[in-house]
Amino acid sequence: MRAEPQGLDANGLPVPFRQVIGRPHRAYAFAELTDPQGNVATLAITGGSVSVNRGAAVRRSCTLSVSPGEGGSAIPAGARSPLAPFGSTVALWYGIDVPGVPGTSKWPLGVFRLSQVPVEDQGSPTLSLTAYDYSRTVSRNRLTAPWIVTAGTNYGAAIAGLVSNRLPGTRVRPHSVAATTPLLVVDPEEDPWKVVTDWATSCGQEVYFDAEGWLVIAPEPDPEQGLPTWTYTDGADSVIVSAGKTMSDEPGYNGVVLTSESTTLATPLRAEVWDADPASPTYHLGVYGKVPKFVSSPYVATQAQADAAALAEYRRSAGGTEQLSLTIVPNPLHQVGDIIRVVRPLSKIDQTTVVDSMTVPLGPGSGGMTLGCRARRTQ
């Protein structure tokens, strides 16, 4: 969850955001277009959405409806037009104005590279945009010669180095990665983004571009740590539009078995992590049985790294047997990985969950924000 901003009431006193999000307010999307020459222009967004999914190869994407402008001035006339999908980027923000609460502001939703710009004309033109975060750009920008990482290189530095090579100007958040690499060779036909994702996974990390377009290398979020950042309940001030839950034993993993076959190892490494809570419905020594996820990585070079990677993989999948879908009044403070509590007595929902995906609607009257969650399960 991002830091919670505060507005001001009529007496100039602070009003926490969570106290006003349920009040009537005007939501708006704000977008800036930057073309390959560095020229910046404001886009008039009339609708669309931003999707964020921790399990997707490209974490952030957006679809936008854009005003074509007076006389169709915003419609790209050729490959060098600002809205042509050949290097232009869109930075998006979500804002709200609450009557009687001055001081509210906007929050970043992502920086996206344009991919598709369809124009439809059935008497009057409409303009749409599809765009993705920078991970897709890195993925598409393949090497033309082998990329070599010397043994003993910090994995965080290796990840940042390859990404920066494929995307010059990449801004990198500070990281705490301690693991070091064996000798690594990235072949030209390999997907650079998949490579750095696999490197991060091998040392218990995740890598992604955040809402401000910075590269992040961070430990896999631990669902066991921290209290819920937000509680959604029924009542007069409820912001829940709808909720649903699903219980399934597919895939239903309650453990991870990781092996490493790095060429630098004399013998393969192995690490196991299981649901070890006897009170858990998926306890691995209980009636549920053992349902492991098997993982193999050539990038794990030490037992400590194997243990960290197995634990991170377990954290990614734990709780997948109980999934919750939630539609709420849009809340731009949420991030995937947030821990929230949802209480809906009639649906027998009283659950602490981890947000794995979300879709933020843009534009007036665009509906609720959806959250895809899984149960909070610990080792």
BELDA-V419583 format. One record per run of one state. SS is the DSSP state (h for helix, s for strand, l for the rest). FROM is the first residue (numbers start at 1). LEN is the number of residues. If there is no record, write none. Layout:
ss = {SS/SS}
from = {FROM/FROM}
len = {LEN/LEN}
//
This chain:
ss = {l/s/l/s/h/l/s/l/s/l/s/l/s/l/h/l/s/l/s/l/s/l/s/l/s/l/h/l/s/l/s/h/l/s/l/s/l/s/l/h/l/s/l/s/l/s/l/s/l/s/l/s/l/s/l/h/l/s/l/s/h/l/s/l/s/l}
from = {1/6/9/14/17/20/25/35/40/44/45/54/60/67/70/73/89/99/101/103/106/117/119/122/125/133/134/141/147/150/154/155/167/172/173/180/181/184/187/192/203/205/210/215/220/230/234/240/248/255/261/269/275/292/298/303/318/322/329/339/345/348/349/363/369/376}
len = {5/3/5/3/3/5/10/5/4/1/9/6/7/3/3/16/10/2/2/3/11/2/3/3/8/1/7/6/3/4/1/12/5/1/7/1/3/3/5/11/2/5/5/5/10/4/6/8/7/6/8/6/17/6/5/15/4/7/10/6/3/1/14/6/7/4}
//
